[in-house]
């Protein structure tokens, strides 16, 4: 039986990471110098400068910024210029082309990292109703190993990966000989650090089904008030930086499930096709590939067939269901 989700206070054995503020009662003896105002004015980008960044970002990430995104790029990178004390985007472009760390900071700034727990609930319903019972029955009959491998590609701050961990650990407990392995990858080191820590605002709690919230999360108390932490039972995720636009991926093996949701919409048709084909090299022949609600692979990969909207499987997978989930 799973233990109930404990509340976590300052004295608990499993404590949250402490992000304590400096003691405001301690003052430096050095004289303080204060600016009269902050420089928050966005820098102006020329068409030529925008095109240079457009090409650079596409080469580095596969993300294509249309001309309509010039304002977005300007707003997100102006802070980097101010931080570095640069006046023009040309100066910044010259800087990021020779500074690997700043190039990563640029990619962190321009990527969108919105995510939620149990986002697009139809995908989780499909797994619970059509896939997971089949896998469990197959294992009990000796037709498959008791190992589930999942890849959350473009995992952002980890909510998708931890949602999958809750679902799969619940269905396939280690006490019954199961092993659940989840790989979470993203282009941004910044969001991967958040995912690795596994701590979020308590405001996210309403996104998690109550029984999972109770069993697989810890509630912060004291100095951790208002925080939510992933419990040890779902720490089955390995977070790694991986650029989906790379020509080849590391030797990471095959996966039963690949989630690449709300990522491909930022790619143009060419880089989208290349990326999906590379991802599919790591999908098990009887596995499932998930994309976001605004994405479709129907014209991208003829080797796939649609099971339900935005869920695909290799055409040779005869065990996959051919009817919609129950509502």
C-alpha positions in Angstrom: 0.0 0.0 0.0 1.3 3.4 -0.9 2.0 5.8 2.0 -0.1 8.9 2.3 1.5 12.1 1.1 3.3 13.7 4.1 3.4 17.4 4.7 6.9 18.7 4.7 8.0 21.1 7.4 11.4 22.7 8.3 12.3 19.7 10.5 11.2 16.9 8.2 13.7 14.4 7.0 12.9 15.1 3.3 13.2 18.9 3.2 12.8 21.2 0.2 15.6 23.2 -1.2 16.0 26.4 0.8 16.0 29.6 -1.2 16.6 31.9 1.8 16.8 35.6 1.3 19.7 37.6 2.7 19.2 39.0 6.2 18.0 42.5 5.7 19.4 43.5 9.1 23.0 43.1 7.9 24.2 46.2 6.1 27.5 46.9 4.3 29.7 49.7 5.6 30.4 50.6 2.0 28.5 53.7 0.8 25.5 52.7 -1.5 25.2 54.3 -4.9 21.7 54.3 -6.4 20.6 54.9 -9.9 17.7 57.3 -10.3 15.9 54.9 -12.8 16.2 51.6 -14.5 16.9 51.3 -18.2 14.0 49.2 -19.5 13.7 50.7 -22.9 13.8 47.9 -25.6 16.6 48.2 -28.1 15.7 48.8 -31.7 16.5 46.0 -34.2 17.0 46.6 -37.9 15.7 44.3 -40.6 19.2 43.1 -41.4 19.9 42.4 -37.7 16.7 40.5 -37.3 17.5 38.3 -40.3 21.0 37.5 -38.8 19.3 36.3 -35.6 16.6 34.6 -37.5 19.3 32.5 -39.3 21.4 31.9 -36.2 18.5 30.7 -34.1 17.3 28.4 -36.9 20.8 26.9 -37.2 21.1 26.4 -33.5 17.7 25.1 -32.6 15.5 24.5 -35.7 13.1 27.2 -34.4 12.0 29.5 -37.2 11.0 33.0 -36.2 8.8 34.6 -38.9 9.2 38.3 -39.6 6.2 38.9 -37.4 8.2 37.8 -34.4 10.7 40.7 -34.6 8.9 42.4 -31.7 9.1 39.3 -29.6 12.8 38.8 -30.3 13.5 42.5 -29.5 11.7 42.3 -26.2 13.3 39.1 -25.0 16.9 39.9 -26.0 16.9 43.6 -25.0 17.5 42.4 -21.4 20.5 40.5 -22.5 21.9 43.6 -24.2 21.4 45.7 -21.0 23.0 43.0 -18.9 26.1 42.9 -21.1 26.2 46.7 -21.5 25.7 46.5 -25.3 24.0 49.2 -27.4 23.1 47.3 -30.6 21.9 44.0 -31.7 24.8 43.8 -34.1 27.2 43.9 -31.1 25.1 41.2 -29.4 25.1 39.0 -32.5 28.9 39.3 -32.7 29.1 38.3 -29.0 26.8 35.3 -29.1 28.6 33.8 -32.1 31.8 33.5 -30.1 30.5 32.9 -26.6 28.9 29.5 -26.1 27.5 30.4 -22.7 25.8 33.5 -23.9 24.4 31.7 -27.0 22.7 29.3 -24.5 21.4 32.3 -22.6 20.0 33.7 -25.9 18.2 30.4 -26.6 16.8 30.3 -23.1 15.5 33.8 -23.6 13.7 33.2 -26.9 12.1 29.8 -26.1 8.6 29.5 -24.7 8.3 27.2 -21.7 4.6 27.1 -20.8 3.6 23.7 -19.4 1.1 22.1 -17.0 0.6 18.9 -15.1 -1.7 16.4 -16.9 -2.0 18.8 -19.9 -4.3 17.5 -22.7 -6.1 15.0 -20.5 -7.3 13.0 -23.6 -3.8 11.6 -23.9 -3.8 10.3 -20.3 -7.3 8.9 -20.7 -6.1 7.1 -23.9 -3.2 5.5 -22.0 -5.3 4.5 -19.0 -8.1 3.0 -21.1 -6.4 1.6 -24.2 -2.6 1.0 -23.6 -1.6 0.4 -20.0 -4.1 -2.4 -19.3 -2.8 -4.2 -22.4 0.8 -3.8 -21.3 0.0 -5.1 -17.8 -1.8 -8.1 -19.2 1.0 -8.9 -21.7 3.6 -8.8 -18.9 1.4 -11.1 -16.7 1.2 -13.5 -19.7 5.0 -13.3 -20.1 4.8 -11.6 -23.5 6.6 -8.4 -22.5 9.3 -7.3 -20.0 8.2 -5.4 -16.9 10.0 -2.2 -18.1 8.4 1.0 -19.3 10.6 3.6 -21.0 9.3 7.1 -21.8 10.8 10.1 -23.5 9.4 13.6 -22.7 11.1 15.6 -25.5 10.9 19.4 -24.8 10.1 18.7 -21.2 10.4 22.3 -20.0 10.2 22.6 -16.2 9.1 19.0 -15.8 5.4 18.9 -15.3 4.8 16.6 -18.2 7.5 14.1 -17.2 6.3 14.1 -13.5 2.7 13.6 -14.7 3.7 10.5 -16.6 5.8 9.3 -13.6 2.7 9.5 -11.4 0.5 7.7 -13.9 3.0 4.9 -14.7 4.4 4.3 -11.2 0.8 4.0 -10.0 0.0 1.4 -12.7 3.3 -0.4 -12.6 4.7 -0.4 -9.1 8.2 -1.5 -8.3 6.9 -3.8 -5.7 5.4 -5.9 -8.5 8.7 -6.1 -10.3 8.2 -3.1 -12.7 10.8 -0.6 -13.7 9.7 2.8 -15.0 12.3 4.9 -16.7 11.6 8.4 -18.0 14.0 10.7 -20.0 13.2 14.4 -19.9 15.1 16.5 -22.4 15.1 20.2 -23.3 17.2 22.8 -25.1 17.2 25.1 -22.1 19.5 24.4 -19.1 17.5 26.9 -17.1 14.2 25.0 -17.3 16.0 21.7 -16.8 17.4 22.9 -13.5 13.8 23.6 -12.3 12.7 20.2 -13.5 15.6 18.5 -11.7 14.7 20.2 -8.5 11.0 19.2 -8.8 9.6 22.0 -6.8 6.8 24.3 -8.0 4.3 26.7 -6.6 1.4 25.3 -4.7 -0.8 27.1 -7.2 -0.2 24.1 -9.6 -1.8 21.6 -7.3 -5.2 21.9 -8.8 -3.8 20.5 -12.1 -3.0 17.1 -10.4 -5.8 14.5 -9.8 -6.4 14.4 -6.0 -5.2 10.8 -5.5 -2.0 11.5 -7.3 -1.5 14.7 -5.4 -1.9 12.9 -2.1 0.3 9.9 -3.0 3.1 11.5 -5.0 3.7 15.1 -3.9 4.9 16.8 -0.7 3.4 20.0 0.6 5.7 22.7 1.9 5.4 24.0 5.5 7.2 26.8 7.3 9.7 28.4 5.1 8.5 26.2 2.3 4.9 27.4 2.6 3.2 27.6 -0.8 5.5 25.1 -2.5 4.8 21.7 -4.0 7.6 19.0 -4.3 7.8 15.7 -6.2 8.0 12.8 -3.8 10.7 10.2 -4.0 8.4 7.6 -5.5 8.3 9.5 -8.8 12.0 10.5 -9.0 12.3 8.0 -11.9 13.2 10.8 -14.4 16.6 11.6 -15.8 16.8 15.2 -17.1 19.4 15.9 -19.9 20.0 18.8 -22.2 19.4 17.7 -25.8 18.9 19.8 -28.9 16.2 18.2 -31.1 17.8 20.0 -34.0 21.1 18.1 -33.7 22.0 15.9 -36.7 22.1 12.8 -34.4 21.0 12.0 -30.9 23.0 10.1 -28.2 22.5 6.3 -27.9 19.5 6.5 -25.7 17.7 3.3 -26.8 14.1 2.7 -27.7 11.0 4.1 -25.9 7.5 2.8 -25.4 6.1 6.3 -25.4 7.6 9.5 -26.9 5.9 12.8 -26.0 6.9 15.7 -28.2 4.0 18.1 -27.5 3.7 21.7 -28.4 7.3 21.7 -29.6 7.1 21.1 -33.4 4.8 24.1 -33.9 8.0 26.3 -33.6 9.8 24.5 -36.4 9.3 25.0 -40.1 8.2 22.1 -42.3 11.7 21.0 -43.2 13.2 20.9 -39.6 9.9 19.4 -38.3 10.2 16.5 -40.7 13.9 16.0 -39.9 13.2 16.1 -36.1 10.3 13.7 -36.2 12.2 11.2 -38.3 15.1 11.3 -35.8 12.7 10.9 -32.9 11.0 7.9 -34.5 14.3 6.1 -34.7 13.9 5.7 -30.9 10.3 4.6 -30.8 9.6 1.0 -30.2 7.7 -0.8 -33.0 4.8 -1.2 -30.7 5.1 2.3 -29.1 3.1 5.5 -29.3 4.1 9.0 -30.4 2.2 12.0 -28.9 2.1 15.6 -30.3 0.3 18.7 -29.2 -3.3 19.6 -30.0 -2.2 22.0 -32.7 0.2 19.6 -34.4 -0.2 16.8 -37.0 2.1 14.2 -38.5 -0.3 13.0 -41.2 1.8 14.4 -44.0 5.2 14.1 -42.3 5.8 10.4 -41.7 4.1 7.7 -43.9 5.3 5.0 -41.5 2.9 6.2 -38.8 -0.8 5.8 -38.5 -3.1 7.8 -36.3 -4.7 6.0 -33.4 -6.6 9.0 -32.1 -6.1 12.7 -32.8 -2.5 13.7 -32.1 -1.5 10.1 -31.1 0.4 7.9 -33.6 1.9 4.5 -33.7 4.0 2.6 -36.3 1.9 1.1 -39.0 3.2 -2.4 -38.2 1.9 -2.2 -34.6 -1.1 -4.5 -34.8 -1.7 -4.4 -31.1 -2.6 -0.8 -31.1 -6.3 0.1 -30.7 -8.3 1.3 -33.7 -11.1 3.1 -32.0 -11.5 6.3 -29.9 -11.3 6.4 -26.2 -14.4 6.3 -24.1 -15.6 9.7 -22.8 
